[in-house]
Amino acid sequence: MCSSDLFTLNGYTRGNVYVGKVPDAGRGETKAAYGELSLAFRTTKYTHGDGYAELRLRYGFQGGDELNHTAVDVREAYVNTYLGPIDLRLGKQIIVWGRADMLNPTNNLTPADFRARSPIEDDRRLGNMGARMFVRLAPVRLEGVWLPSYAATTLPALSLPKYVTFGDPTFPRPEVKNSLGAVRAHLELAAFEMSVSYLNGYAPLPGLTLANLLIQPDNPALGQRPAVVLSRTAYRHQVVGFDFSTTIGTWVALRAEAAYRRPYDHQNRPYAPRPDIQYVLGADHTFGSVSVIAQYLGRYTFNWEKEHGTRSGPDTEILDVDYSDGAYNIASGLAQQELAKYNQMLFSQTARLQHLATTRIEWLLAHDTLSLSVLGFRNFTTEEWLVAPKIGYRLSDSMITYVGAEIFSGPAGTLFGMIDQSMSAGYAELRATL
């Protein structure tokens, strides 16, 4: 760490390797291998303001990225100003709402990168340019957020059928009418905290639309191939949220969170989800050196109907024919049916009512230098699950190593079922703080 009267500079350097199974094959492969340097710069906090920026440099590859790929990412860069009871932050920032663990129904502001391979869950969060303001009127605190430009959540690479590719996304232009606005009111008491929120803007997770459909005989010698081009398409929605946390004596802490989401004109926008309500109730307690967080989660989808797709599944061989209006209309209709099914999976709405649970357990040993933890997720309705065990060991004051795994599983026709073979992996990381 480097510091002076004007600023503080710190960070870390780390190396990661992830190893998993080649999809549909009986052999292993390296899923990710990279080195990363992070530098965090923070100015001294003065009466009327301060600033912060974090830069990350990465060399290597993650998932579908090309080998020997160098990435430069300004993760956050913002300035704070303090004007009496008003705090204002301007710049690129990560904004997280909600009190639940792992899954937050009210958290619909800045996006995430689910391709990121890291033992630290926070590394999947992405920043966006915007303004965030707090007005402190104790015990009430008011919050406002304005994001003028759109930034999308990134998903893991999906195994696409033959002839199917992703084209240019359909995202809103950076105009005032397309900006996101949100407000939140906090009540902060000694033993009880709660908030209510309202958001209006484009959702970070886009849906899928059919951008282009090309029917023709497959003849690479002539440079012609059938094609189905998909576009990630953003939709606008309103979200009303509520959360609270409290303690029951010194024994247990309770937390709850709920959100009602209503996309605009969802009936005529197949790339948008149906309205739904999500809710979480959790409790956490520490038994000596062991901490436990357990949660129940539910989701109810309004006006729900099962999207079955086509009988034959995504059979794109039907495109390998001479063009005719009849063939195009049939292929287009089948493609729309398949997209409706995939969008329903993407938005986790494959059942009208879903019941889920998460558990996080951590055991600290050897004077807190050794950490044994596991995160478990189970969707009892869809039978999807995730287990993420992790061992962390502090080698010295500045060095720590992690060894663990992320194992996804799900039946055919579920999101986890699509990514389980590509995303499941064991990993090792060695990190040195600066």
C-alpha positions in Angstrom: 0.0 0.0 0.0 1.2 3.5 -0.8 -0.2 6.5 1.0 0.4 10.2 1.5 -1.5 13.2 2.9 -3.4 13.4 -0.5 -4.2 9.9 -1.5 -4.0 6.1 -0.8 -3.0 3.6 -3.4 -3.5 -0.2 -2.9 -4.6 -3.3 -4.7 -3.7 -6.8 -5.4 -2.2 -9.2 -8.0 -3.5 -12.7 -8.5 -3.3 -15.8 -10.7 -6.3 -18.1 -11.4 -6.8 -21.4 -13.1 -10.2 -23.1 -13.6 -10.4 -26.7 -14.8 -13.6 -28.5 -15.9 -15.1 -31.0 -18.3 -15.4 -30.7 -22.0 -19.1 -30.6 -22.8 -20.4 -33.9 -24.0 -17.0 -35.5 -23.8 -15.1 -37.6 -21.3 -12.0 -35.4 -20.9 -11.1 -32.2 -19.1 -10.2 -28.8 -20.2 -8.9 -25.5 -18.9 -11.9 -23.2 -18.5 -10.0 -20.1 -17.5 -6.4 -19.1 -16.8 -5.3 -15.6 -16.2 -3.3 -13.1 -14.2 -4.8 -9.9 -12.9 -3.5 -6.7 -11.4 -5.9 -4.3 -9.5 -5.0 -0.8 -8.4 -7.4 1.2 -6.3 -6.8 4.9 -5.9 -8.6 6.9 -3.1 -8.1 10.5 -2.3 -8.1 11.8 1.2 -11.6 12.5 2.5 -12.0 16.2 2.9 -15.0 18.1 4.3 -16.7 18.5 1.0 -15.6 15.5 -1.0 -13.3 12.7 -2.1 -12.7 10.4 -5.0 -12.2 6.8 -5.8 -11.1 4.7 -8.9 -10.2 1.1 -9.5 -8.3 -0.2 -12.6 -7.9 -3.9 -13.4 -5.5 -5.3 -15.9 -6.0 -8.9 -16.9 -3.9 -11.2 -19.2 -5.1 -14.7 -20.2 -8.6 -16.0 -21.0 -12.0 -16.6 -19.4 -14.5 -18.9 -20.9 -15.0 -18.0 -24.6 -12.4 -15.3 -24.6 -9.5 -15.8 -26.9 -6.2 -17.1 -25.5 -3.6 -14.5 -24.7 -6.2 -11.8 -24.3 -5.4 -8.6 -22.5 -8.2 -6.7 -20.9 -8.2 -3.3 -19.3 -11.2 -2.5 -17.1 -11.9 0.7 -15.2 -14.2 -1.0 -12.7 -15.2 2.2 -10.9 -14.3 5.8 -11.1 -16.3 8.4 -9.2 -16.2 11.6 -7.2 -18.2 12.3 -4.0 -19.3 15.6 -2.7 -20.7 16.3 0.8 -23.0 19.3 1.2 -24.5 19.2 4.7 -27.2 16.5 4.8 -26.7 15.7 1.0 -24.2 13.2 -0.3 -23.7 13.1 -4.1 -21.7 10.6 -6.2 -21.0 11.1 -9.9 -19.2 8.7 -12.2 -18.9 5.0 -13.0 -20.1 3.1 -9.9 -21.5 -0.2 -8.8 -24.9 0.1 -7.0 -26.3 -2.8 -5.1 -29.7 -2.8 -3.5 -31.2 -5.4 -1.2 -30.4 -7.2 2.1 -30.7 -10.8 1.0 -27.8 -13.1 0.4 -26.8 -14.1 -3.1 -30.2 -13.3 -4.8 -31.7 -9.8 -4.4 -35.1 -9.1 -6.0 -34.8 -5.3 -5.6 -31.3 -5.2 -7.2 -32.0 -4.1 -10.7 -29.6 -1.2 -11.2 -26.1 -2.0 -12.5 -25.3 -5.2 -14.4 -23.2 -8.3 -13.7 -20.8 -10.4 -15.8 -21.7 -14.1 -15.1 -18.8 -15.2 -17.3 -16.3 -13.9 -14.7 -14.3 -16.7 -13.0 -13.4 -15.6 -9.5 -13.7 -17.0 -6.0 -15.0 -13.6 -4.9 -18.6 -13.2 -5.8 -18.4 -9.4 -5.9 -16.1 -9.6 -8.9 -19.1 -10.4 -11.1 -20.6 -7.0 -10.5 -20.1 -4.3 -13.2 -20.3 -0.5 -12.9 -22.3 2.0 -15.0 -22.0 5.8 -15.4 -24.5 7.7 -13.3 -25.4 9.8 -10.3 -26.4 8.7 -6.8 -27.6 11.0 -4.1 -28.4 10.6 -0.4 -30.3 13.0 1.8 -29.8 12.3 5.5 -32.8 13.1 7.7 -32.1 10.7 10.6 -33.6 8.2 11.2 -34.8 8.5 7.6 -32.4 8.5 4.6 -33.6 9.2 1.1 -31.8 7.9 -2.0 -32.0 8.7 -5.7 -30.2 7.1 -8.6 -30.0 8.2 -12.3 -28.3 6.1 -14.9 -28.3 7.9 -18.3 -26.8 5.1 -20.4 -27.6 1.4 -20.6 -25.2 -1.4 -19.6 -26.2 -5.1 -20.0 -25.6 -8.1 -17.9 -23.4 -10.6 -19.7 -24.2 -14.4 -19.7 -21.9 -17.4 -20.0 -21.3 -18.7 -23.5 -24.3 -20.9 -24.6 -24.1 -23.9 -26.9 -26.1 -22.7 -29.9 -27.7 -25.0 -32.6 -26.2 -25.3 -36.0 -26.5 -22.1 -38.1 -27.5 -20.0 -35.1 -25.4 -17.0 -34.1 -25.7 -13.8 -32.1 -25.8 -10.5 -34.0 -25.7 -6.9 -32.8 -27.7 -6.3 -29.6 -30.8 -4.0 -29.6 -30.1 -1.7 -26.7 -31.5 1.8 -26.0 -29.5 4.8 -27.1 -28.0 7.0 -24.4 -30.8 9.6 -24.4 -32.6 11.2 -21.5 -35.9 9.4 -22.4 -34.1 6.0 -22.1 -32.4 6.7 -18.8 -33.1 4.7 -15.6 -34.4 6.5 -12.5 -34.9 5.0 -9.0 -35.7 6.2 -5.6 -35.4 4.6 -2.2 -36.4 5.6 1.4 -34.5 4.0 4.3 -35.6 3.9 7.9 -32.6 3.2 10.1 -33.2 2.5 13.8 -30.9 0.8 16.4 -32.4 -2.7 16.0 -34.4 -2.4 12.9 -33.8 -1.2 9.3 -36.1 -1.2 6.3 -36.5 0.5 3.0 -39.0 0.9 0.2 -38.0 1.5 -3.4 -39.3 2.3 -6.9 -37.4 1.8 -10.2 -38.3 2.7 -13.8 -35.9 1.9 -16.6 -34.4 -0.8 -18.8 -33.6 -4.1 -17.1 -29.9 -5.1 -17.0 -30.7 -8.6 -18.3 -32.0 -8.4 -21.9 -34.2 -11.0 -23.7 -33.7 -12.6 -27.0 -35.3 -11.7 -30.4 -35.0 -13.0 -33.9 -32.9 -10.4 -35.9 -32.5 -12.3 -39.2 -33.5 -15.6 -40.8 -31.9 -16.8 -44.0 -33.1 -19.9 -45.9 -30.9 -21.4 -48.6 -29.0 -24.6 -49.4 -25.9 -25.0 -47.3 -23.0 -24.8 -49.8 -19.8 -23.5 -48.3 -18.0 -23.8 -51.7 -20.3 -21.0 -52.9 -20.1 -19.1 -49.6 -23.7 -19.6 -48.7 -25.2 -21.0 -45.5 -28.5 -20.8 -43.8 -28.6 -18.5 -40.8 -30.6 -17.7 -37.7 -29.3 -14.4 -36.1 -30.4 -13.6 -32.6 -30.3 -10.2 -30.9 -30.1 -9.5 -27.2 -32.9 -7.0 -26.7 -33.5 -4.8 -23.7 -36.9 -4.1 -22.2 -38.2 -1.4 -19.9 -39.9 -2.3 -16.6 -41.1 -0.9 -13.3 -40.0 -2.5 -10.0 -41.5 -1.8 -6.5 -39.4 -3.2 -3.7 -39.3 -3.6 0.0 -36.7 -5.0 2.4 -35.9 -5.1 6.2 -33.4 -6.5 8.6 -33.6 -6.9 12.4 -32.3 -9.0 15.2 -34.0 -11.2 17.8 -31.9 -10.5 20.9 -28.3 -11.7 20.3 -29.4 -15.0 18.9 -30.5 -14.6 15.3 -30.6 -11.9 12.6 -33.6 -11.8 10.3 -33.7 -10.3 6.8 -36.5 -10.1 4.2 -36.8 -8.7 0.7 -39.5 -8.6 -1.9 -40.1 -7.0 -5.3 -42.9 -6.7 -7.8 -41.7 -6.4 -11.4 -43.9 -5.2 -14.2 -42.4 -4.9 -17.8 -44.0 -2.4 -20.1 -46.3 -3.9 -22.8 -45.0 -7.4 -22.1 -48.0 -8.9 -24.0 -46.5 -7.6 -27.3 -42.8 -8.0 -26.4 -41.9 -11.7 -26.3 -38.4 -10.7 -25.3 -39.7 -9.4 -21.9 -40.8 -11.5 -19.0 -44.3 -11.6 -17.6 -45.0 -9.6 -14.4 -43.8 -11.5 -11.3 -43.2 -11.1 -7.6 -40.1 -12.4 -5.8 -39.6 -12.7 -2.1 -36.9 -13.8 0.3 -36.9 -14.6 4.0 -33.6 -15.4 5.7 -31.9 -15.8 9.0 -28.3 -15.9 10.1 -26.5 -16.9 13.3 -23.0 -17.4 14.4 -22.1 -20.5 16.5 -18.7 -19.7 17.8 -16.4 -19.8 14.8 -19.2 -21.1 12.5 -21.6 -18.7 10.7 -24.7 -19.9 8.9 -27.0 -18.0 6.6 -30.2 -19.8 5.5 -32.9 -18.4 3.2 -36.2 -19.3 1.6 -37.0 -17.7 -1.8 -40.2 -17.7 -3.8 -41.3 -16.4 -7.2 -44.9 -16.1 -8.5 -45.4 -15.3 -12.2 -48.7 -13.6 -13.2 -50.6 -14.6 -16.4 -48.3 -17.5 -16.7 -48.3 -20.0 -19.5 -45.8 -22.8 -20.3 -43.7 -22.2 -23.4 -43.1 -25.6 -24.9 -41.1 -24.6 -28.0 -41.3 -26.9 -31.0 -41.9 -30.6 -30.9 -38.6 -31.3 -32.6 -36.6 -28.8 -30.6 -34.2 -26.4 -32.3 -33.9 -28.3 -35.6 -32.2 -25.8 -37.9 -31.7 -28.3 -40.7 -35.1 -27.2 -42.0 -33.3 -24.0 -43.2 -31.2 -26.0 -45.7 -33.7 -25.8 -48.5 -34.4 -23.5 -51.5 -36.1 -20.3 -50.4 -39.9 -19.9 -50.6 -42.4 -17.7 -48.8 -44.0 -20.8 -47.3 -40.7 -22.2 -46.0 -39.8 -18.8 -44.5 -43.1 -18.5 -42.7 -42.8 -22.0 -41.3 -39.2 -21.5 -40.2 -40.0 -18.1 -38.7 -42.9 -19.4 -36.7 -40.8 -22.3 -35.3 -38.0 -20.0 -34.4 -40.3 -17.7 -32.5 -41.7 -20.7 -30.5 -38.1 -21.7 -29.6 -37.2 -18.2 -28.6 -40.3 -18.0 -26.3 -39.1 -21.1 -24.5 -35.5 -19.8 -24.1 -36.7 -16.4 -22.9 -38.8 -18.1 -20.3 -35.8 -20.1 -19.1 -33.6 -17.0 -19.2 -36.0 -15.1 -16.9 -36.5 -18.0 -14.5 -40.2 -18.3 -15.2 -40.5 -21.9 -16.2 -43.1 -22.5 -13.5 -46.0 -20.3 -12.2 -44.8 -20.7 -8.6 -41.3 -21.6 -7.6 -39.7 -22.5 -4.3 -36.0 -22.1 -3.7 -33.5 -22.1 -0.9 -29.9 -21.1 -0.3 -27.5 -21.9 2.5 -24.1 -20.4 3.2 -21.8 -21.9 5.9 -18.3 -20.6 6.9 -16.0 -22.0 9.5 -13.0 -20.0 10.6 -10.0 -21.9 12.0 -6.3 -21.5 13.0 -6.8 -18.0 14.4 -8.9 -17.0 11.4 -6.2 -17.8 8.9 -8.1 -20.8 7.5 -11.7 -20.5 6.1 -13.8 -23.5 5.1 -17.1 -22.4 3.4 -19.8 -23.7 1.2 -22.6 -22.0 -0.7 -25.6 -24.1 -1.7 -28.6 -23.2 -3.9 -31.6 -25.4 -4.7 -34.7 -24.7 -6.8 -37.1 -27.4 -5.6 -39.5 -26.6 -8.4 -37.2 -26.9 -11.4 -34.7 -29.3 -9.7 -31.7 -27.0 -10.5 -28.9 -26.7 -7.9 -25.5 -25.2 -7.3 -22.8 -26.2 -4.8 -19.7 -24.0 -4.3 -17.3 -25.2 -1.7 -14.2 -23.0 -1.0 -11.1 -23.2 1.2 -9.2 -20.0 1.9 -5.8 -19.9 3.6 -3.9 -16.8 4.6 -0.2 -17.6 4.0 0.9 -14.3 5.4 -0.4 -10.8 6.0 -0.3 -10.1 2.3 -0.9 -13.5 0.6 -3.9 -15.7 0.5 -4.8 -18.8 -1.6 -8.2 -20.2 -2.5 -9.1 -23.7 -3.7 -12.7 -24.6 -4.5 -15.3 -25.5 -7.1 -18.5 -24.3 -8.6 -20.8 -27.1 -9.6 -24.0 -26.4 -11.6 -26.7 -29.0 -12.4 -30.2 -28.9 -13.9 -32.5 -31.0 -16.0 -32.9 -30.4 -19.8 -35.0 -27.3 -20.4 -33.6 -25.3 -17.5 -30.9 -22.5 -17.5 -28.6 -24.5 -15.2 -29.1 -27.5 -17.5 -27.8 -25.4 -20.4 -24.6 -24.2 -18.6 -23.8 -27.0 -16.2 -21.1 -28.6 -18.4 -19.5 -25.3 -19.6 -19.5 -23.5 -16.2 -18.9 -26.3 -13.6 -15.2 -26.3 -12.7 -12.7 -26.5 -9.9 -10.3 -23.7 -9.3 -7.2 -22.4 -7.5 -6.1 -18.8 -6.9 -3.1 -17.2 -5.3 -3.5 -13.6 -4.4 -1.0 -11.0 -3.0 -2.3 -7.7 -1.7 -0.3 -4.6 -2.4 
